[in-house]
């Protein structure tokens, strides 16, 4: 009979599994672009390594975390054995990905309310790089910003540690939607340019909350 794995063994297996998954995803992406993942010396390229790290953060950001796995095991496999470990980790990752897909799609396309965003942020341990768009539906006004920690920065705006005008309108009762655009998926290679273009697109400087037209690279 297969014995129960130790917590450290489960954690190690999980991180190895997720790292392998990230490498495979980024390797496939580089291959699609016709880019090599290694230098002439046989070492991983710097941009490839950064992309793998970014992909891991994306997994963490949608709840594919060590703590999430342990909760999943506790609820569904309290008598987990070593023989089950591989299948259970895959089940958790696939299930969490499916559960998160609609929510993530909303954040990245249609937008979600601050309340839903703050609730989702409680389970986020990773973060994303890109631009956030905060839309005041009541006043038809936009605020656009950039961050290397998107979830953290957006949360600040709705907890009194960001743009004062946005927070005041939120506390007053105006209806808001939040949307994120990740740098990796935007087609841009410069965060300042992405932000400037989004400020212009949503007229956030002309008639929104932004005080400038964006940073100049």
N, C-alpha and C positions, 0 to 999 in steps of 0.2 A: 504494500500500500504506500502511495506517495505521501510524504510528510508535508506539513504545512510550512510555507516559506516564511522567513523572518521579514520584518518590516523593511530592514535595510536591503534585503535581497529584492523585494518587490520594487522599492524605489530605484535601485540600480538598474533593474531590468526595464522599468518604465522609461527612464531617461535614455537608456541605450536604444530602446525601440523608437522613441520619438526623434532622437538625433538621426538615426538611420532613415526615418521617414522624411525628415527635413532635407537631408543630403540628397535623397532620391528625387524629391520634388524640385529642388534647385538645379540638380544635375540635368533633369529632363528639360527644365526651362532654358538653361544655358545651351543645351544641345539643339533645342528648337531655334534659338537665336544664332546658332552656328559659332558659339563661343566656347573656347576651351576652359576647363575648370582648373587646369594645372599650368604652371610655368614651365619653361624649358628645362629647369632643374628638377622637375617632377613634384614641386610643392604646390599646394592649393593656392590659387590666385587670391589676392586680398579681397577683391570684389565678390568672389565666390564665397569666401569665409563669412564676409559681412552679410551676404544674402541668406546663408544658412542660419546665422544668428537671428536675422530678421524673421525668417520663417518660423523658427522656434518661438519667438515672441508672439507671432500671430497665433500659434497654437495655444500658448498660455492665455492670450487675451480672450479667447473664446471658451475658456474654461477647461481646456485639456491640461490639467495640472496634477501634481502629485497628490495634493490634498483631495482633489476631486475623485481621483482614482481610489483612494482609501475609503472615501465615503461610499463610493459605488460598490466596493468589495464588501464593506460592512453591511450594506443594505441588501445585497443580492447573493453574495458568496461568503457567508460567515465562516464556512468550513473549507475555505480555499486550500487546494493542494498545489504542489509544485507542477504537477502534470497539467493543471488547468491554467497556470499563470499566463502563458502565451495567448491562449484563446480569450481569456478574460480581459487582458490589456487591450487586445484588438477590438473586442466588443465595446469596451468603454470608450476608446478613441472614436470608433465609428458612430456610436450612439451620441456622444457629445458633439461630434461634428454635425450630425443630422439635426440635433436639437438647436444648435447655434446658428445653423445656416440661414434660417429665416430672419432671425434677429440681426445677424451681421449684415445680411442683404439690405435690411431696412436702414441700418445705420449708414451703410455705404451708398444707398441709392435714394430711398424715399425719406429717410429721417425718422427719428423717434422722439417722443416727448422727454423733457428733462427728468421726469419721475421715473420713466422706464429706463432711461440711461443711468441714473444714479443707482437704481436697483441692480442693473446688470454690472455696474462697476464694482459692486461689493465682491464679486467673484473673480475679478480680474487681477492677475498677478503680473502679467506681461504688459507690453504697451506697443504702440505703433507710431511711426513717423509720418507726418503729412500735414494736411490742412483741415481745419474744422469750419463748418458753416452753421452759424446759429441764426435761425429765422424767427422773428417775432411775427406770428400770424396776425395778431391783433392790430399792430401798427404797420404791417407790411414793410418791415425793416430788417436788414441783414447785418450780421457782424462776422467777419472772416479773420481767422488767425492761423498761425502755424505753430507746430510744436513737435519736439522729438519724443514727447510723451503725451500723445493725444488724449487718452482717457483721463489722465491726471489733470491736464490743463483745462479740458472742458468742464470737469467736475468743479474746478475752482470757480468758474464763472457763475455757477449756480449754488455756491456755498459762501458767497461773499468775499472771495479772494481773487476776483478777476476784474472784468470790466464793470465799473460801478453802475453805469446806465443800464446795462443788460440785467444786472442783479436787481436793481430798483424796479424795473418793469416786471420782472419775474415775480418779485415779492408783492407787487401791486395786483397781480393776477392775470397779466397778459399770457396768452397761449404761445408756446415756443415749440419749434422742432429743431433737432440737431442732426447734422449729417457730417460724416467724415470722408475724406479723400486721402488714401494712403499714397505716399510718394512712389512706392514701388509699383502700384497699379495705375498710376495717373498718366504714364507716358512721358512725364517730365523727369529731368535729372537734376533740377535745381529747385530747392524748396522755396526760395524767395520769389522766383519767377512764377511758380505755381500759385503762391499766395497772391501776387500782384494781379495775375489773370483772373483769379476768382473774385477779388475785390472789385475789379472792373466789370466782370460779368454780372455780379449781383448789385452793382452800384452802391456798394457798402460804404464808400468814401463820400460819394455825392449826396446820398440821402439815407445813409445807414448809421451804424455806430462807430465805424472806423474813423480815426482822426487823421490818418495818412493813407496814401495810395499803396503803401507797402514798402518793404525794404528794397534797396537797390543792391544787387549782387556786386 
